[in-house]
């Protein structure tokens, strides 16, 4: 340990490690550098400690979270603030000193008998103007192993940085374990210290709560982006391939389980990232990078037909962590919607030994995998990864897409009238809730920029940052809104899962001015005659006028109801004048 830290020659890093070693009292401390040998060590420790278990496929392992630790815990995730702040939306906050004192008390001896892993990572490509360094301390080899798949190694970046004190800090402990999972989830705490650029997360293992560099780092990055004049967004980043040889880069923000990863993975396109990006203006051009190098994705309904690239990785040799899926007696993972045969004999399950007759406490059948079950892989494992994945300059961003889960209002795709109108549409995303967060499913929630759970700024400042960014650009990206979940009067979906390829190709053609659009009160929508050849060339299927009319008829009364809801939301928030004008104009267009 001392040799690696002495080579690092970073006083602040050493002070942090010394402090939390004394406080948490681990049995030993293991410092991880950028070597493949140290990465292999993490995987071994996860297996030896029982946090992961081997599967029959070489390189595949599985991990179970506890029954009460299956999703992001919004109730116990709090921002530590020295001064109260009006956010314009509900968010859990706590007096900073009170929270820090509580955390010091809870961390006291929490790692006794355990091994503390010290990880150095880089958010964004290394040696890039987008890079943010991150230090992770954790007693979970599963967390440390997951981070090795999801993030770029950063030991050398720490060693050579010209700003040695500038990095994020994450302290995590799974707490006391029982049967290999966190026992004291009633004492689960996720505290985000914006002033200290650090996050504390204890008594949990679910990666959305425990992996510091994921949504926890994202919260810190949003605040930093505001201070420095760039954007940290809950968005995928992908290359849409239009005419031969042409790649147009799109970003997209969708609430969890609303089609974000599946859009980034559309067949024939290339993926840069599926979750979080940083975007900066350089010489009047907007450029973006993927913060991560891997995917922590929802596995439900990932199958050979709908998600061929991901399914191929999940069913072939290579490093992959499955969480909260069914494990058969033959050591094979099975999950809901996989298309795989479910053995009559059942298998191992996060709730115990599973059989088809298993019922939960309320008497309902227990599914073969949790609705929020996950897979963790590197993007390098995907055949459709974009060559610009690690480009320190990022890619030029020409379009942004906002989406949600909406059964009765929004058309499959529409284009905003302007950047300012697009900011309005992003700020007014609504989506029906899913199992990715704890709580009731099927409730329509306002989720501005698909980012409400992670926003660490007042909404008015966040919107102002987007509007200000547009003023820095010579040409702003086009903005689109999508909805893959529109249903007909019979309750059936009006879109096939693969139709999103057509919507994105139409949007790509709009970026280059190759197709027209119909001007409607809610934005610009496709012309039927432009979609017909796209359906034929992209999906090899016909597209009827009847389908078009069902999907793209503007449901005016439903839209009026939506914008009435939005007016009620923003009436009580002091928003930028440009935003207020856009909201007023949107309501007026629907009133005609």
PyMOL commands that set and color helices and strands:
alter all, ss='L'
color gray80, all
select helices_A, chain A and resi 2-8+11-24+36-48+96-107+141-150+155-160+185-187+207-210+212-228+260-264+308-314+379-381+419-427+448-450+452-454+459-472+497-511+528-539+545-552+556-570+577-591
alter helices_A, ss='H'
color red, helices_A
select strands_A, chain A and resi 28-31+53-54+60-63+77-81+93-95+115-123+132-138+152-153+168-173+177-178+181-182+189-193+198-202+231-233+236-241+247-254+270-273+277-282+285-290+294-298+320-323+326-327+333-334+347-349+352-354+374-378+395-404+413-415+430-432+444-446+478-483+518-520+523-525
alter strands_A, ss='S'
color yellow, strands_A
deselect
rebuild
show_as cartoon
